[in-house]
Amino acid sequence: MAAKKKEVKKGRRPVLDAAMIKKIGTAISRTTSFKSAAAAVGISIACFHSWKQQAEEIRARLEEDESFEPDDRECLFLDFLDAVEQGLSTVRDIAVSSVIAAARRGDWRAGESILRRRFHDEFADGDRLGSESDAVPVAESQTGVLIIPGPLADFKEEDVIDQQSRTAALAAARLAEFEAEETNGDDE
């Protein structure tokens, strides 16, 4: 029996031109994902990523080889990449403006977010292992907070065990205080 030839449906190949580039830039500036932007202009996400990859390769070649002069098609890919980056910049500017506006209205979380990102060295999260807050003895800190490392954390096992031991000691001390108060309450 002869093998059947697999039919491959081919649609109209998307055309990268100045009009498409403008649509893509606008779509990216109005949505939160490349997939949504691609769908908005009528191309597949695979096509979008293919164009982006080609554009990045052309840009890298342009940066490496001073004598390289892109042809018209390669210039379209470079324009595409510029439109993608401009669209992302627009979205970022809108998001940053909204966080700054929220901070100005008194939303402390927005203010904290700005401080942690812009002034990381001064306002980094002090609850991480190895920070100055860990130098304070458990009895003095009285936080009772246990930090459980996530999959991307760079905690050492001994640091986690040490922190868990301190947290357990704090919990035991608080339990003893509670039991002492209960016992004193029964005497009255």
DAFENDA-V700157 format. One record per helix or strand of 2 or more residues. SS is the DSSP state (2 for helix, 1 for strand). FROM is the first residue (numbers start at 1). TO is the last residue. If there is no record, write none. Layout:
# DAFENDA-V700157
SS,FROM,TO ; SS,FROM,TO
This chain:
# DAFENDA-V700157
2,18,29 ; 2,34,41 ; 2,45,64 ; 2,72,104 ; 2,108,118 ; 2,120,123 ; 2,132,135 ; 2,138,141 ; 2,157,187
